[in-house]
Amino acid sequence: MNKGRLYICPTPIGNLEDITIRVLKVLREVDLIAAEDTRHTLKLLNHFRIQKPLTSYHEHNFRTKGIILINKLLEGKSIALVSDAGMPGISDPGSDIIKLCIEEEIPFEVLPGAMAGILALVGSGLDTTKFTFEGFLEKDKGNRRKRLKTIQKEDRTLVFYEAPHRVIHTLKDMASILGNREAVIARELTKIHEEFIRGNMIELIEYLTLNPPKGEIVLLCEGADLEKLAMEEKNRLEQITIREHVLLFMKDGLDKKTAIKEVAKRRNISKRVVYKESIGL
């Protein structure tokens, strides 16, 4: 029996008119549609008068349901994978079933369509020549701040997804760790109340505090100014002792040996000198 085919079908992120003719054709022809939320997808299908069997495939059942879908594909069935909005496989478990298809040598096609992150980037006014997509940051504050410290020196435009009830907390962490950079809030993209809010992070925090945000949000900020960061670090190092510098790294979680090595590297001095200054720590 010939294997079936999986179609990765982007759906509108707000305006139903943004769906492509090709996606509609596939949705009408496949044997089954796997949806993040079947109730949400049913509204889309009803709007375009499409009647096809629906099954759920989301972050809570993708491990078990993925195997079921793969078996159907191996039986020769054709399946369309859709998310609630945008491109399946971006910040959802669509990537897992694609990996399974590759392992089982099942053919699949990724259809072009809407993605909120790219739309927001183009409309942000920030640098689009180089950017990095971070998706959703961790809900846990400690893990969120840890990730932000990791990308502190990333000089590309940063693109995040964020929930409206967490965006102010995230902006405060970003301002604290990344610095008060220029940033953009893009919300309700392609919908009636689409909005781009621009300013530095402190300005955005003040605005959102007075105007609590609603709807889907893309948060973007400019990349690091590496020359400025290098100068700031040089000035900061001139104001603290070698011993204090080692302590700072140890407070960030490094063991003493690694901290000594890092301080020697940052200050361009011998590890022996750093070791001598850090005796007793």
C-alpha positions in Angstrom: 0.0 0.0 0.0 1.3 3.5 -0.9 1.9 5.8 2.0 -0.3 8.8 2.5 0.9 12.4 2.7 0.9 15.0 5.6 0.1 18.6 4.7 1.3 21.4 7.1 -1.4 24.0 6.6 -1.1 27.5 8.0 -4.4 29.2 9.0 -5.2 32.9 9.4 -4.0 34.6 12.5 -7.0 36.8 12.6 -8.5 37.8 9.2 -10.1 34.7 7.6 -9.4 36.2 4.1 -5.7 35.5 4.6 -6.1 31.8 4.1 -4.6 30.7 0.8 -6.4 29.1 -2.1 -4.0 26.2 -1.9 -4.7 25.5 1.8 -8.4 25.5 1.1 -7.9 23.0 -1.7 -5.9 20.7 0.5 -8.5 20.9 3.4 -11.2 19.9 0.9 -9.3 17.0 -0.4 -7.6 15.3 2.6 -9.1 12.3 4.4 -8.6 13.8 7.9 -7.8 17.2 9.5 -5.7 17.2 12.7 -6.3 20.3 14.7 -4.9 22.0 17.8 -8.5 22.8 18.9 -11.2 21.1 16.9 -13.9 23.6 18.0 -11.8 26.5 16.8 -11.0 24.8 13.5 -14.6 23.8 13.0 -15.6 27.5 12.8 -13.0 28.0 10.1 -14.2 25.0 8.1 -17.8 26.0 8.4 -17.0 29.5 7.2 -15.6 28.0 4.0 -18.2 25.2 3.8 -15.7 22.4 4.2 -16.9 19.1 5.8 -14.1 16.8 6.8 -13.4 14.5 9.8 -11.6 16.3 12.6 -9.3 14.9 15.3 -7.3 16.7 18.0 -3.5 17.0 18.0 -2.0 19.4 20.6 0.6 19.7 23.3 -1.2 17.5 25.8 -1.7 14.5 23.5 0.9 14.7 20.7 2.9 11.7 21.9 0.0 9.3 21.7 -2.0 10.9 18.9 1.2 11.4 16.8 1.6 7.6 16.6 -2.1 7.2 15.6 -1.7 9.8 12.9 1.5 8.2 11.6 -0.3 4.8 11.4 -3.1 6.4 9.3 -0.5 7.9 7.0 1.2 4.5 6.6 -2.2 3.1 5.7 -2.4 5.6 2.8 -4.6 8.3 4.4 -3.9 12.0 3.6 -3.9 14.3 6.6 -3.9 18.1 7.0 -2.3 19.5 10.2 -3.5 22.9 11.3 -3.0 25.0 14.4 -5.4 27.5 15.9 -3.6 30.3 14.0 -0.5 30.6 11.9 2.1 28.0 10.9 1.9 24.6 12.5 5.3 23.5 13.9 6.1 27.0 15.3 5.7 27.0 19.1 3.5 23.9 18.9 4.0 20.1 18.6 3.7 20.1 14.8 7.5 19.7 14.6 7.2 16.4 16.4 5.0 14.7 13.8 7.2 16.1 11.0 10.1 14.3 12.7 8.1 11.1 12.8 7.3 11.5 9.1 11.0 11.8 8.3 11.8 8.7 10.4 9.1 6.7 8.7 9.9 8.2 5.2 6.3 9.5 4.9 6.0 12.3 2.4 4.9 15.7 3.7 4.4 19.2 2.3 4.7 22.5 4.1 2.3 25.1 2.6 3.1 28.8 2.8 1.0 31.1 4.9 0.6 33.4 7.8 3.1 33.6 10.7 2.6 36.3 13.4 6.3 36.6 14.2 7.3 37.5 10.6 4.4 39.9 10.1 5.2 41.7 13.4 8.9 41.9 12.5 8.2 43.5 9.1 5.8 46.0 10.7 8.0 46.8 13.7 10.4 49.2 12.1 13.3 47.3 13.8 16.2 45.8 11.8 15.0 42.9 9.6 18.3 42.0 8.0 19.1 39.7 10.9 16.8 38.4 13.6 16.2 35.5 15.9 12.9 34.0 16.9 12.7 33.0 20.6 9.1 32.0 20.8 7.6 31.9 24.3 10.0 32.6 27.2 9.6 30.4 30.3 6.7 31.2 32.6 8.9 30.7 35.7 10.7 34.0 36.4 14.0 32.4 37.3 14.2 30.4 34.1 13.0 33.4 32.1 15.7 35.6 33.5 18.3 32.9 32.9 17.3 32.7 29.3 17.5 36.5 28.9 21.0 36.5 30.4 22.0 33.8 27.8 20.9 36.1 24.9 22.1 39.3 26.5 24.8 39.8 23.9 22.7 38.7 20.9 23.0 41.5 18.3 20.1 40.4 16.1 16.6 41.7 16.5 14.8 39.5 19.1 11.3 38.2 18.4 9.1 36.7 21.2 5.6 35.5 21.7 4.0 36.5 25.0 0.7 36.2 26.8 -1.0 39.6 27.7 -1.0 38.9 31.4 2.7 38.2 31.5 4.0 40.8 29.0 4.7 43.6 31.7 6.6 41.1 33.9 8.6 40.0 30.8 9.4 43.6 29.8 10.6 44.4 33.4 13.0 41.4 33.3 14.2 42.4 29.8 14.8 46.0 30.8 16.7 44.8 33.9 18.9 42.2 32.0 19.1 43.5 28.4 19.0 47.2 29.2 16.3 49.8 28.2 16.3 49.0 24.5 13.9 50.1 21.8 11.1 47.6 21.6 7.7 47.0 19.9 4.5 45.4 21.0 2.5 44.0 18.1 -1.0 42.8 19.1 -4.2 41.5 17.4 -2.4 41.3 14.1 -4.7 41.3 11.0 -7.7 41.9 13.3 -9.9 45.0 13.6 -7.9 46.3 16.7 -4.4 45.6 15.3 -1.9 47.7 17.0 1.9 48.4 17.0 3.1 50.1 20.2 6.7 51.4 19.9 9.1 52.9 22.4 11.8 51.9 24.8 11.1 49.2 27.3 10.4 51.6 30.2 8.0 53.5 28.1 6.2 50.3 27.0 5.9 49.2 30.7 4.4 52.6 31.6 1.9 52.5 28.7 0.8 48.9 29.3 0.4 49.6 33.0 -2.2 52.3 32.1 -3.6 50.4 29.2 -3.7 46.6 30.0 -3.1 44.7 26.8 -5.5 42.1 25.4 -5.2 39.6 22.6 -2.3 37.7 21.0 1.0 39.5 21.4 4.4 39.5 19.6 7.1 41.3 21.6 10.2 42.5 19.7 13.3 44.4 20.8 16.5 45.6 19.1 19.6 43.5 19.3 22.5 44.3 21.6 24.9 47.1 20.7 28.1 45.0 21.2 30.5 48.0 21.2 28.4 49.8 23.9 28.2 46.6 26.0 32.0 46.1 25.7 32.6 49.7 26.8 30.1 49.4 29.7 31.8 46.2 30.9 35.2 47.8 30.7 34.0 50.7 32.8 32.4 48.4 35.3 35.5 46.3 35.7 37.6 49.4 36.4 35.3 50.0 39.4 35.5 46.6 41.0 38.4 44.5 42.4 39.5 41.2 41.0 38.2 39.5 44.1 34.8 41.2 43.7 34.7 40.2 40.1 35.2 36.5 41.1 32.5 36.8 43.6 30.1 38.2 41.0 30.6 35.1 38.8 30.2 32.8 41.8 26.9 34.5 42.7 25.8 33.8 39.2 26.3 30.0 39.8 29.9 29.4 38.6 32.2 27.3 40.8 35.3 29.1 42.0 37.7 27.5 39.5 35.5 28.4 36.5 34.9 31.9 37.9 38.7 32.5 38.2 39.2 31.3 34.6 36.4 33.6 33.4 37.7 36.6 35.3 41.2 36.1 33.9 39.8 35.9 30.4 37.6 39.0 30.8 40.4 41.1 32.3 43.1 39.6 30.0 45.3 38.7 33.0 47.0 35.6 34.3 44.8 33.0 36.2 47.6 32.9 38.7 47.0 36.5 39.6 43.3 36.0 39.9 43.8 32.9 42.0 46.0 34.8 44.4 43.5 37.6 44.8 40.6 35.1 45.4 42.2 33.0 48.2 39.7 32.5 51.0 36.6 32.7 48.9 
